[in-house]
């Protein structure tokens, strides 16, 4: 999450002096970006609504018109952060013909995402605050589960359509793929000990071969 202040922009008003729809969307986006950055930097207790309003350049009444309380803003900011990060993973390019090479390429993109400092900070924050909001944590996972797995499902489905692999329930299989290729490396990075690049590549290639052993068509 970038630490630079948000770029100022002229305030645009529509008829009657109210903000235009585009202006309201711009301000809402700025609010979520600032809130996510401050929550990730300072945690739930350290980031106040006053500071979030000041950093995002909006009034507190603008925030409370959209979010009933700080907990709702917290959930909205983290959802916006996840959507932004997942958006960098998605591509419309068809995967390569060679399934092992294609899944290794997908695995490297997943590792790049999973090991970003801001993504690791998100995981630490989410784990730390989940006991405070158990219902909110479950709702957050339920609403974002498919979004996070979407690109993996797309690539696996492409290889299934080509007759290279066979898949049943796509979401559990996509979860298993992520766990195999990125789970251990992300867990080590969360504890402060990222592997050397050569070791990460070796682990990734072994994970892809293991995954293919379970779903490659004979």
ZAPA-486344 format. One record per residue (C-alpha): y, z negated, x negated. Coordinates in pm, whole numbers, plus 50000, padded with zeros to 5 digits. Each point is the difference from the previous one (the first is absolute). Example, Ala and Ser with C-alpha at 12.3 -4.5 7.8 and 13.67 -1.06 7.14 Angstrom:
BEGIN
<tordren><Y>49550</Y><Z>49220</Z><X>48770</X></tordren>
<tordren><Y>50344</Y><Z>50066</Z><X>49863</X></tordren>
//
This chain:
BEGIN
<tordren><Y>50000</Y><Z>50000</Z><X>50000</X></tordren>
<tordren><Y>50327</Y><Z>50107</Z><X>49835</X></tordren>
<tordren><Y>50248</Y><Z>49723</Z><X>49925</X></tordren>
<tordren><Y>50313</Y><Z>50217</Z><X>50016</X></tordren>
<tordren><Y>50238</Y><Z>49925</Z><X>50290</X></tordren>
<tordren><Y>49984</Y><Z>50235</Z><X>50292</X></tordren>
<tordren><Y>50227</Y><Z>50299</Z><X>49974</X></tordren>
<tordren><Y>50302</Y><Z>49955</Z><X>50228</X></tordren>
<tordren><Y>50063</Y><Z>50262</Z><X>50265</X></tordren>
<tordren><Y>50284</Y><Z>50050</Z><X>50248</X></tordren>
<tordren><Y>49950</Y><Z>49828</Z><X>50334</X></tordren>
<tordren><Y>49958</Y><Z>50263</Z><X>50271</X></tordren>
<tordren><Y>50100</Y><Z>49921</Z><X>50357</X></tordren>
<tordren><Y>49931</Y><Z>50193</Z><X>50316</X></tordren>
<tordren><Y>50182</Y><Z>50007</Z><X>50333</X></tordren>
<tordren><Y>50137</Y><Z>49662</Z><X>50099</X></tordren>
<tordren><Y>49995</Y><Z>49874</Z><X>49642</X></tordren>
<tordren><Y>49628</Y><Z>49927</Z><X>49995</X></tordren>
<tordren><Y>49792</Y><Z>50104</Z><X>49697</X></tordren>
<tordren><Y>49832</Y><Z>50339</Z><X>50029</X></tordren>
<tordren><Y>49621</Y><Z>50006</Z><X>50024</X></tordren>
<tordren><Y>49979</Y><Z>50136</Z><X>49645</X></tordren>
<tordren><Y>50229</Y><Z>49720</Z><X>49879</X></tordren>
<tordren><Y>49791</Y><Z>49734</Z><X>50173</X></tordren>
<tordren><Y>49681</Y><Z>50144</Z><X>49844</X></tordren>
<tordren><Y>50164</Y><Z>50008</Z><X>49654</X></tordren>
<tordren><Y>50108</Y><Z>49638</Z><X>50031</X></tordren>
<tordren><Y>49658</Y><Z>49895</Z><X>50126</X></tordren>
<tordren><Y>49835</Y><Z>50174</Z><X>49703</X></tordren>
<tordren><Y>50238</Y><Z>49826</Z><X>49761</X></tordren>
<tordren><Y>49919</Y><Z>49669</Z><X>50168</X></tordren>
<tordren><Y>49624</Y><Z>50044</Z><X>49952</X></tordren>
<tordren><Y>50037</Y><Z>50112</Z><X>49638</X></tordren>
<tordren><Y>50222</Y><Z>49702</Z><X>49914</X></tordren>
<tordren><Y>49779</Y><Z>49755</Z><X>50190</X></tordren>
<tordren><Y>49682</Y><Z>50123</Z><X>49830</X></tordren>
<tordren><Y>50161</Y><Z>49982</Z><X>49656</X></tordren>
<tordren><Y>50126</Y><Z>49645</Z><X>50054</X></tordren>
<tordren><Y>49677</Y><Z>49874</Z><X>50154</X></tordren>
<tordren><Y>49803</Y><Z>50145</Z><X>49708</X></tordren>
<tordren><Y>50240</Y><Z>49854</Z><X>49743</X></tordren>
<tordren><Y>50060</Y><Z>49657</Z><X>50155</X></tordren>
<tordren><Y>49719</Y><Z>49938</Z><X>50247</X></tordren>
<tordren><Y>50028</Y><Z>49886</Z><X>50360</X></tordren>
<tordren><Y>50193</Y><Z>49681</Z><X>49926</X></tordren>
<tordren><Y>50231</Y><Z>50150</Z><X>49740</X></tordren>
<tordren><Y>50124</Y><Z>50298</Z><X>50202</X></tordren>
<tordren><Y>50244</Y><Z>49899</Z><X>50273</X></tordren>
<tordren><Y>50112</Y><Z>50211</Z><X>50294</X></tordren>
<tordren><Y>50359</Y><Z>49953</Z><X>49883</X></tordren>
<tordren><Y>49918</Y><Z>50148</Z><X>49658</X></tordren>
<tordren><Y>49801</Y><Z>50286</Z><X>50154</X></tordren>
<tordren><Y>50292</Y><Z>50085</Z><X>50230</X></tordren>
<tordren><Y>50243</Y><Z>49989</Z><X>49707</X></tordren>
<tordren><Y>49782</Y><Z>50215</Z><X>49774</X></tordren>
<tordren><Y>49930</Y><Z>50260</Z><X>50268</X></tordren>
<tordren><Y>50360</Y><Z>50019</Z><X>50118</X></tordren>
<tordren><Y>49925</Y><Z>49917</Z><X>50365</X></tordren>
<tordren><Y>50108</Y><Z>49716</Z><X>50227</X></tordren>
<tordren><Y>49753</Y><Z>49728</Z><X>50099</X></tordren>
<tordren><Y>50040</Y><Z>50104</Z><X>50364</X></tordren>
<tordren><Y>49870</Y><Z>50346</Z><X>49897</X></tordren>
<tordren><Y>49689</Y><Z>49832</Z><X>49860</X></tordren>
<tordren><Y>49937</Y><Z>49772</Z><X>50298</X></tordren>
<tordren><Y>50047</Y><Z>50288</Z><X>50243</X></tordren>
<tordren><Y>49685</Y><Z>50152</Z><X>49844</X></tordren>
<tordren><Y>49804</Y><Z>49699</Z><X>49878</X></tordren>
<tordren><Y>49983</Y><Z>49674</Z><X>50197</X></tordren>
<tordren><Y>49955</Y><Z>49786</Z><X>49689</X></tordren>
<tordren><Y>49945</Y><Z>50001</Z><X>49625</X></tordren>
<tordren><Y>49621</Y><Z>50030</Z><X>50043</X></tordren>
<tordren><Y>50037</Y><Z>50326</Z><X>50196</X></tordren>
<tordren><Y>50239</Y><Z>50136</Z><X>49737</X></tordren>
<tordren><Y>49751</Y><Z>49900</Z><X>49730</X></tordren>
<tordren><Y>49723</Y><Z>50196</Z><X>50174</X></tordren>
<tordren><Y>50224</Y><Z>50302</Z><X>50060</X></tordren>
<tordren><Y>50123</Y><Z>50007</Z><X>49640</X></tordren>
<tordren><Y>49648</Y><Z>49984</Z><X>49858</X></tordren>
<tordren><Y>49877</Y><Z>50268</Z><X>50238</X></tordren>
<tordren><Y>50286</Y><Z>50224</Z><X>49890</X></tordren>
<tordren><Y>49912</Y><Z>49931</Z><X>49637</X></tordren>
<tordren><Y>49634</Y><Z>50093</Z><X>50058</X></tordren>
<tordren><Y>50095</Y><Z>50323</Z><X>50180</X></tordren>
<tordren><Y>50226</Y><Z>50096</Z><X>49709</X></tordren>
<tordren><Y>49730</Y><Z>49933</Z><X>49741</X></tordren>
<tordren><Y>49725</Y><Z>50176</Z><X>50198</X></tordren>
<tordren><Y>50229</Y><Z>50300</Z><X>50043</X></tordren>
<tordren><Y>49991</Y><Z>50057</Z><X>49623</X></tordren>
<tordren><Y>49619</Y><Z>50026</Z><X>50015</X></tordren>
<tordren><Y>49979</Y><Z>50267</Z><X>50267</X></tordren>
<tordren><Y>49975</Y><Z>50370</Z><X>49914</X></tordren>
<tordren><Y>49922</Y><Z>50314</Z><X>50196</X></tordren>
<tordren><Y>49822</Y><Z>50168</Z><X>49708</X></tordren>
<tordren><Y>49630</Y><Z>50070</Z><X>50055</X></tordren>
<tordren><Y>49773</Y><Z>49801</Z><X>49766</X></tordren>
<tordren><Y>49827</Y><Z>50184</Z><X>49711</X></tordren>
<tordren><Y>49663</Y><Z>50168</Z><X>50054</X></tordren>
<tordren><Y>49817</Y><Z>49758</Z><X>49769</X></tordren>
<tordren><Y>49952</Y><Z>49684</Z><X>50205</X></tordren>
<tordren><Y>49971</Y><Z>49763</Z><X>49703</X></tordren>
<tordren><Y>50318</Y><Z>50138</Z><X>49843</X></tordren>
<tordren><Y>50178</Y><Z>49984</Z><X>50335</X></tordren>
<tordren><Y>49903</Y><Z>49640</Z><X>50069</X></tordren>
<tordren><Y>50095</Y><Z>49898</Z><X>49646</X></tordren>
<tordren><Y>50342</Y><Z>50159</Z><X>50053</X></tordren>
<tordren><Y>50038</Y><Z>49813</Z><X>50330</X></tordren>
<tordren><Y>49885</Y><Z>49680</Z><X>49830</X></tordren>
<tordren><Y>50266</Y><Z>50035</Z><X>49730</X></tordren>
<tordren><Y>50270</Y><Z>50039</Z><X>50265</X></tordren>
<tordren><Y>49868</Y><Z>49690</Z><X>50176</X></tordren>
<tordren><Y>50003</Y><Z>49806</Z><X>49673</X></tordren>
<tordren><Y>50356</Y><Z>50112</Z><X>49930</X></tordren>
<tordren><Y>50103</Y><Z>49867</Z><X>50340</X></tordren>
<tordren><Y>49793</Y><Z>49680</Z><X>49990</X></tordren>
<tordren><Y>50123</Y><Z>49897</Z><X>49654</X></tordren>
<tordren><Y>50372</Y><Z>50057</Z><X>50048</X></tordren>
<tordren><Y>50192</Y><Z>49676</Z><X>49927</X></tordren>
<tordren><Y>50168</Y><Z>50006</Z><X>50341</X></tordren>
<tordren><Y>49664</Y><Z>50048</Z><X>50177</X></tordren>
<tordren><Y>49848</Y><Z>49711</Z><X>49804</X></tordren>
<tordren><Y>50303</Y><Z>49790</Z><X>50096</X></tordren>
<tordren><Y>49941</Y><Z>50093</Z><X>50365</X></tordren>
<tordren><Y>49637</Y><Z>49884</Z><X>49982</X></tordren>
<tordren><Y>50096</Y><Z>49669</Z><X>49839</X></tordren>
<tordren><Y>50265</Y><Z>49940</Z><X>50267</X></tordren>
<tordren><Y>49773</Y><Z>50098</Z><X>50288</X></tordren>
<tordren><Y>49717</Y><Z>49775</Z><X>49877</X></tordren>
<tordren><Y>50240</Y><Z>49710</Z><X>49943</X></tordren>
<tordren><Y>50160</Y><Z>50024</Z><X>50345</X></tordren>
<tordren><Y>49698</Y><Z>50099</Z><X>50214</X></tordren>
<tordren><Y>49904</Y><Z>49634</Z><X>50074</X></tordren>
<tordren><Y>50352</Y><Z>49941</Z><X>50132</X></tordren>
<tordren><Y>49964</Y><Z>50284</Z><X>50253</X></tordren>
<tordren><Y>49628</Y><Z>50051</Z><X>50069</X></tordren>
<tordren><Y>50056</Y><Z>50196</Z><X>50321</X></tordren>
<tordren><Y>50267</Y><Z>50214</Z><X>49836</X></tordren>
<tordren><Y>49775</Y><Z>50070</Z><X>49702</X></tordren>
<tordren><Y>49714</Y><Z>50119</Z><X>50226</X></tordren>
<tordren><Y>50237</Y><Z>50219</Z><X>50202</X></tordren>
<tordren><Y>50148</Y><Z>50148</Z><X>49681</X></tordren>
<tordren><Y>49656</Y><Z>50091</Z><X>49863</X></tordren>
<tordren><Y>49890</Y><Z>50151</Z><X>50334</X></tordren>
<tordren><Y>50314</Y><Z>50213</Z><X>50031</X></tordren>
<tordren><Y>49998</Y><Z>50128</Z><X>49643</X></tordren>
<tordren><Y>49629</Y><Z>50037</Z><X>49924</X></tordren>
<tordren><Y>49967</Y><Z>50365</Z><X>50103</X></tordren>
<tordren><Y>50328</Y><Z>50100</Z><X>49833</X></tordren>
<tordren><Y>49881</Y><Z>49863</Z><X>49668</X></tordren>
<tordren><Y>49665</Y><Z>50182</Z><X>50024</X></tordren>
<tordren><Y>50129</Y><Z>50329</Z><X>50141</X></tordren>
<tordren><Y>50007</Y><Z>50203</Z><X>49678</X></tordren>
<tordren><Y>49653</Y><Z>49881</Z><X>49894</X></tordren>
<tordren><Y>49860</Y><Z>50097</Z><X>50341</X></tordren>
<tordren><Y>50163</Y><Z>50342</Z><X>49978</X></tordren>
<tordren><Y>49848</Y><Z>50077</Z><X>49658</X></tordren>
<tordren><Y>49654</Y><Z>49869</Z><X>50095</X></tordren>
<tordren><Y>50008</Y><Z>50204</Z><X>50322</X></tordren>
<tordren><Y>50090</Y><Z>50313</Z><X>49802</X></tordren>
<tordren><Y>49692</Y><Z>49961</Z><X>49781</X></tordren>
<tordren><Y>49783</Y><Z>49920</Z><X>50304</X></tordren>
<tordren><Y>50122</Y><Z>50322</Z><X>50167</X></tordren>
<tordren><Y>49895</Y><Z>50190</Z><X>49688</X></tordren>
<tordren><Y>49654</Y><Z>49850</Z><X>50031</X></tordren>
<tordren><Y>50019</Y><Z>49816</Z><X>49667</X></tordren>
<tordren><Y>49982</Y><Z>49643</Z><X>50133</X></tordren>
<tordren><Y>49901</Y><Z>49840</Z><X>50328</X></tordren>
<tordren><Y>50211</Y><Z>49735</Z><X>50164</X></tordren>
<tordren><Y>49952</Y><Z>49785</Z><X>50307</X></tordren>
<tordren><Y>50272</Y><Z>49754</Z><X>50102</X></tordren>
<tordren><Y>50296</Y><Z>50122</Z><X>49793</X></tordren>
<tordren><Y>50213</Y><Z>49684</Z><X>49976</X></tordren>
<tordren><Y>49728</Y><Z>49767</Z><X>49859</X></tordren>
<tordren><Y>49899</Y><Z>50272</Z><X>49753</X></tordren>
<tordren><Y>50362</Y><Z>50046</Z><X>49892</X></tordren>
<tordren><Y>50033</Y><Z>49624</Z><X>49951</X></tordren>
<tordren><Y>49690</Y><Z>50000</Z><X>49782</X></tordren>
<tordren><Y>50142</Y><Z>50284</Z><X>49791</X></tordren>
<tordren><Y>50325</Y><Z>49812</Z><X>49941</X></tordren>
<tordren><Y>49817</Y><Z>49678</Z><X>49912</X></tordren>
<tordren><Y>49776</Y><Z>50183</Z><X>49752</X></tordren>
<tordren><Y>50270</Y><Z>50198</Z><X>49821</X></tordren>
<tordren><Y>50296</Y><Z>49758</Z><X>50012</X></tordren>
<tordren><Y>49889</Y><Z>49657</Z><X>50118</X></tordren>
<tordren><Y>49891</Y><Z>49847</Z><X>49668</X></tordren>
<tordren><Y>50290</Y><Z>50148</Z><X>49802</X></tordren>
<tordren><Y>50252</Y><Z>49877</Z><X>50255</X></tordren>
<tordren><Y>49847</Y><Z>49653</Z><X>50005</X></tordren>
<tordren><Y>50024</Y><Z>49975</Z><X>49620</X></tordren>
<tordren><Y>50360</Y><Z>50123</Z><X>50009</X></tordren>
<tordren><Y>50088</Y><Z>49739</Z><X>50265</X></tordren>
<tordren><Y>49874</Y><Z>49736</Z><X>49760</X></tordren>
<tordren><Y>50214</Y><Z>50145</Z><X>49721</X></tordren>
<tordren><Y>49738</Y><Z>50190</Z><X>49799</X></tordren>
<tordren><Y>50011</Y><Z>50376</Z><X>50054</X></tordren>
<tordren><Y>49733</Y><Z>50194</Z><X>49810</X></tordren>
<tordren><Y>50065</Y><Z>50260</Z><X>49732</X></tordren>
<tordren><Y>50034</Y><Z>50357</Z><X>50139</X></tordren>
<tordren><Y>49669</Y><Z>50110</Z><X>49844</X></tordren>
<tordren><Y>49818</Y><Z>49710</Z><X>50168</X></tordren>
<tordren><Y>50165</Y><Z>50079</Z><X>50334</X></tordren>
<tordren><Y>49886</Y><Z>50363</Z><X>49975</X></tordren>
<tordren><Y>49646</Y><Z>49896</Z><X>49909</X></tordren>
<tordren><Y>49985</Y><Z>49756</Z><X>50294</X></tordren>
<tordren><Y>50142</Y><Z>50265</Z><X>50236</X></tordren>
<tordren><Y>49752</Y><Z>50270</Z><X>49900</X></tordren>
<tordren><Y>49707</Y><Z>49758</Z><X>50036</X></tordren>
<tordren><Y>50126</Y><Z>49893</Z><X>50343</X></tordren>
<tordren><Y>50027</Y><Z>50362</Z><X>50121</X></tordren>
<tordren><Y>49646</Y><Z>50079</Z><X>49882</X></tordren>
<tordren><Y>49870</Y><Z>49688</Z><X>50176</X></tordren>
<tordren><Y>50184</Y><Z>50096</Z><X>50320</X></tordren>
<tordren><Y>49859</Y><Z>50354</Z><X>49989</X></tordren>
<tordren><Y>49648</Y><Z>49867</Z><X>49950</X></tordren>
<tordren><Y>50033</Y><Z>49846</Z><X>50344</X></tordren>
<tordren><Y>50144</Y><Z>50294</Z><X>50193</X></tordren>
<tordren><Y>49929</Y><Z>50327</Z><X>49816</X></tordren>
<tordren><Y>49791</Y><Z>50247</Z><X>50202</X></tordren>
<tordren><Y>49660</Y><Z>50070</Z><X>49851</X></tordren>
//
